[in-house]
Amino acid sequence: MKKKTLVERLHEEYSHVYSKKRVYKMINFLLDRMREGVASEDGLKISGFGSFKRKGKRVLFRPSKKLISRLKLEAKRLKM
């Protein structure tokens, strides 16, 4: 999903509370903090999703068990 699509979907859900411009600023804020987390020594961990860690110039992603389980269920559902 592209950032533009994410902004549009969040705005559709919360347009009664936030303007599209405000949603865009909130998404940018969140992504900036995530970038900072990935760049830090500790990396970034999002419970239920996975962890990101820098190793040299690369960023390693390790999905959580919960995410893996959900993806497997979705794959099975799509095969039916």
C-alpha positions as CSV (number, residue, x, y, z in Angstrom):
1,M,0.0,0.0,0.0
2,K,1.3,3.4,-0.9
3,K,1.3,6.3,1.6
4,K,-1.3,8.2,-0.5
5,T,-3.7,5.2,-0.2
6,L,-3.1,4.9,3.5
7,V,-3.9,8.6,4.0
8,E,-7.0,8.3,1.9
9,R,-8.3,5.3,3.8
10,L,-7.6,6.8,7.2
11,H,-9.3,10.0,6.1
12,E,-12.3,8.1,5.0
13,E,-12.6,6.5,8.4
14,Y,-11.9,9.6,10.4
15,S,-13.0,12.5,8.2
16,H,-15.5,13.6,10.9
17,V,-12.5,14.2,13.2
18,Y,-9.5,15.1,11.1
19,S,-8.9,16.9,7.8
20,K,-7.0,15.1,5.1
21,K,-4.1,17.5,5.6
22,R,-4.0,16.6,9.3
23,V,-4.1,12.8,8.5
24,Y,-1.2,13.3,6.1
25,K,0.8,15.1,8.8
26,M,0.1,12.4,11.3
27,I,1.2,9.7,8.9
28,N,4.4,11.6,8.1
29,F,5.1,12.0,11.9
30,L,4.6,8.3,12.5
31,L,6.9,7.3,9.5
32,D,9.6,9.7,10.7
33,R,9.5,8.2,14.2
34,M,9.7,4.7,12.6
35,R,12.7,5.7,10.5
36,E,14.4,7.0,13.6
37,G,13.7,3.7,15.4
38,V,15.1,1.7,12.6
39,A,18.2,3.9,12.5
40,S,18.8,3.5,16.2
41,E,20.9,0.8,17.9
42,D,17.9,-0.9,19.3
43,G,16.0,-1.0,16.0
44,L,12.2,-0.8,15.9
45,K,9.8,-3.4,17.2
46,I,6.1,-3.3,16.6
47,S,4.2,-5.9,18.6
48,G,2.1,-8.2,16.5
49,F,3.9,-7.1,13.3
50,G,7.7,-7.6,13.6
51,S,11.0,-6.0,14.2
52,F,13.4,-3.9,12.0
53,K,17.1,-3.8,12.7
54,R,19.9,-2.2,10.7
55,K,22.9,-4.3,9.8
56,G,25.4,-2.1,8.0
57,K,23.6,-0.6,5.1
58,R,20.8,-3.1,5.1
59,V,17.6,-3.2,7.1
60,L,16.5,-6.6,8.3
61,F,12.9,-7.4,9.0
62,R,11.8,-10.2,11.2
63,P,8.0,-10.8,11.2
64,S,6.3,-11.7,14.4
65,K,4.7,-15.1,15.0
66,K,1.3,-13.4,15.0
67,L,1.9,-11.8,11.6
68,I,3.2,-15.1,10.1
69,S,0.1,-16.8,11.4
70,R,-2.3,-14.2,10.0
71,L,-0.5,-14.3,6.6
72,K,-0.8,-18.1,6.5
73,L,-4.5,-17.9,7.3
74,E,-5.1,-15.3,4.6
75,A,-3.2,-17.5,2.1
76,K,-5.4,-20.5,2.9
77,R,-8.5,-18.3,2.6
78,L,-7.5,-17.1,-0.8
79,K,-6.8,-20.6,-2.1
80,M,-10.4,-21.7,-1.3
